């Protein structure tokens, strides 16, 4: 899972760097809208993959007291 996220992060950064040279930022209005929207979507992809890499869920640690033991002790206290 981590490798797939890292690869998509690297590929999206490379695609943005490579594609930014060829986007028409100084063309007609339609060309500029396309270029800026493509750049914004590429930055969203990079940000999403980067945040997912940084804030992945960690595996839960084992409980110190087994749950079955705690349930039995509660039943004894109730009578």
C-alpha positions as CSV (number, residue, x, y, z in Angstrom):
1,X,0.0,0.0,0.0
2,X,2.8,2.4,0.9
3,X,4.7,1.6,-2.2
4,X,1.7,2.3,-4.4
5,X,1.1,5.7,-2.8
6,X,4.7,6.6,-3.1
7,X,4.9,5.6,-6.7
8,X,1.7,7.6,-7.6
9,X,3.1,10.6,-5.6
10,X,6.4,10.5,-7.6
11,X,4.7,10.0,-10.9
12,X,2.3,12.8,-10.4
13,X,5.2,15.2,-9.4
14,X,7.1,14.1,-12.5
15,X,4.0,14.6,-14.7
16,X,3.5,18.1,-13.3
17,X,7.1,19.0,-13.8
18,X,7.2,17.6,-17.3
19,X,3.8,18.9,-18.3
20,X,4.2,22.4,-17.0
21,X,6.6,23.2,-19.8
22,X,4.1,22.4,-22.4
23,X,1.0,24.0,-21.0
24,X,-0.2,27.2,-22.7
25,X,-0.3,29.7,-19.8
26,X,-0.1,32.6,-22.2
27,X,-2.5,31.4,-24.9
28,X,-6.2,32.2,-25.4
29,X,-8.6,32.3,-22.5
30,X,-9.7,28.7,-23.1
31,X,-6.1,27.6,-23.2
32,X,-5.3,29.4,-19.9
33,X,-8.3,27.9,-18.2
34,X,-7.3,24.4,-19.3
35,X,-3.6,25.0,-18.2
36,X,-4.5,26.4,-14.8
37,X,-7.2,23.8,-14.1
38,X,-4.8,21.0,-15.1
39,X,-2.2,22.4,-12.7
40,X,-4.7,22.7,-9.9
41,X,-5.9,19.1,-10.3
42,X,-2.3,17.9,-10.4
43,X,-1.5,19.8,-7.2
44,X,-4.6,18.2,-5.6
45,X,-3.4,14.8,-6.6
46,X,0.1,15.5,-5.2
47,X,-1.4,16.9,-2.0
48,X,-3.8,14.0,-1.5
49,X,-1.1,11.4,-2.0
50,X,1.4,13.2,0.2
51,X,-1.1,13.6,3.0
52,X,-2.1,10.0,2.8
53,X,1.6,9.0,3.0
54,X,2.1,11.2,6.1
55,X,-1.1,10.4,8.0
56,X,-1.6,6.7,7.6
57,X,-3.3,4.7,10.3
58,X,-1.0,2.8,12.6
59,X,-1.9,-0.8,13.5
60,X,-3.6,-1.0,16.9
61,X,-1.6,-2.2,19.8
62,X,-2.7,-5.2,21.8
63,X,-4.7,-4.5,25.0
64,X,-2.8,-5.1,28.2
65,X,-5.8,-6.8,29.8
66,X,-7.6,-9.4,27.6
67,X,-11.2,-8.4,27.0
68,X,-12.6,-11.8,28.1
69,X,-10.9,-11.4,31.5
70,X,-12.5,-7.9,32.0
71,X,-16.0,-9.2,31.1
72,X,-15.7,-12.1,33.7
73,X,-14.6,-9.7,36.4
74,X,-17.6,-7.5,35.8
75,X,-20.0,-10.4,36.1
76,X,-18.5,-11.4,39.4
77,X,-19.0,-7.8,40.8
78,X,-22.6,-7.7,39.8
79,X,-23.5,-10.7,41.9
